[in-house]
């Protein structure tokens, strides 16, 4: 499976989370995944990208700019945020947009020499309910719901979450298939 691609299992898991929803694709790139999100049932995709994008007909709205600029005019509540292979360092405005999301879909890998995201982003994910996890060595997918109640039991991390908090890069075969407590500093 190529990096940044959805496999059939991921698509099947995504359908109910996308059905009739407005989805913000943060870092939409060439819009290939934005198009796929529409095909999988999204009512509309707001594609946010700092690089110029070519317009696509249909249900994709283009927002050209940096996350911080887009966040200034974004709604207070975003139904679904989709993040595919986010950068490894915080981008101003990205966490602001993620915080507004009722649901977050993450696609990426934090093992085998890859890093998609950064610890603060995964700390945000940790405090959300994990609805679905489709592990894949090249490219795993997680679906997160709204924030958990503070009195709920802490949840265990899946491999990709755990790996982002480690000081050294881990191999997929070292961490896959297990769950881990949140590391303490």
Phi, psi and omega in degrees: 000129177290156178295145177072020180243151176265133174268177184298320179296316178301315180298319179297317179294323183289324188315307182293336180279340181261336188309118177060025181255152168274125184242130176261113179269102185272112186086055190288344176057235184276006178073006181298316179286327175300316177299318182293324178298321176296314180299331180274001172122357179298136178294322182202145174239125173264108184267115181254124182205137180282334179275152177302141179238147173274137180299143177239137178289165173096223193264024179247123175258128182268132173234102182273123178156175176282155181306317183297324179287320179292323181299329180299330183246002181286155177293161179294330180236127176247123184302310182219133172250136176244124179238116176246119178050058179296156180297160185275356177237150182301135175255125180308129178094340182297310181296327176300314179293319179297319179300332181279349186281135172285329180219143178234133174246124181245137175229123181172190182213140178235027178227171174057039177086004178254151171215123181234097183113192184209160187306319182296324177297316180287336172295320175301314181297321182302324183275008176253160175283130177274111182274324183208148178217120177243097182285142176203133186303318183282337198182096181266159179234137173232144175241123182247140177265194180295177183293143178283155176291139183304335181275353178292152177299142174300143179262159176278153180271143170279168189307314183295326177291312181302317186298328183292336182270359184272145181288339178236153179293134180256157175269148179307314183292345176281330190239339187297145174083001179238167175238152190224148172288157177296125178296143177257138179286000000 
